[in-house]
């Protein structure tokens, strides 16, 4: 078994205040498996989730099987052995 953590981007807010403008927040990206291809989306719709063979919602950690871990690694994602 393996563990997969969804990728993220770091975003900040523009407040005009020099301290708060430096703050960054991690925003998880959702990973959709469409056929043999993986796609990252920030705000997936319900239709996109329903269309996907498999999806990993952003900001979560998932336990994945050996075969799915191999597919994720082949697609360029990082998985960790449990």
N, C-alpha and C positions, 0 to 999 in steps of 0.2 A: 504494500500500500504506500501511496505517496500523498504529499500535501501540496496543493496548488493555491497560491495567493494571487488574486487578480492584480493586474498592473494598475498604476495610478499616475495622475499628473498632479503637479503642484500649482496651485493658483493663489493669487493674492487679491486683495480688495484695494481699490483706489479711493482713499478717503481724503487725500490732501494733507494728512497728518504724517510726518516723516517716520514716526515709530510704527504706526499701523500699516503704512504702505509697504513695510519690509516683511510683514507677517505672511507666511505661506501655509496653505492648508492642502492636505492630500485629498484628492477626489478620485474615487475608484472608477475604473473603466469596466464595463460589462463585456465579457468575451462570449461571442456566439459562434457555434460550430455549424456552418452551412455546408453540408456535404462533407468534403475533406478539407475545407478551408476554414480558417478562424478569422473572425472580424472583431475589432474593438469598437465599441460605441459608448459615448458618454451618457446619452439619454435614449435608450432603446424604447420603442413603442411596444404595445401589447401584440400588435401584428408581427413585428420583427421577432419577438420572443416565441410566438406560436409557430412561426415559419422555421425557426432553428431546430436542428436535430438535438442540440444540447446547448445549454447556456450556463454561464457562471456570472452571477450578479456582482457588480463592482463593490469593493470594500469588504469582501468576505474571504474566508479561508475554507478550502474544500479538500476532502479526502477523495482521492481518485484512484482508480484501478491501475494495474501495471500497463495495460494496453492504452488507456487514455493518457497516462503519463508519457508514454512513448510518443503518442501523437502530439501532445503539447510540446515536448522537447523538440520534435522534428519541425514544429511550427515556429520555434524560437523562444518559447516560454521556459521559465525556470520552475522546476518542481523539486521538492525535497523528500527524501526517503524518510519514512517513519521508523 
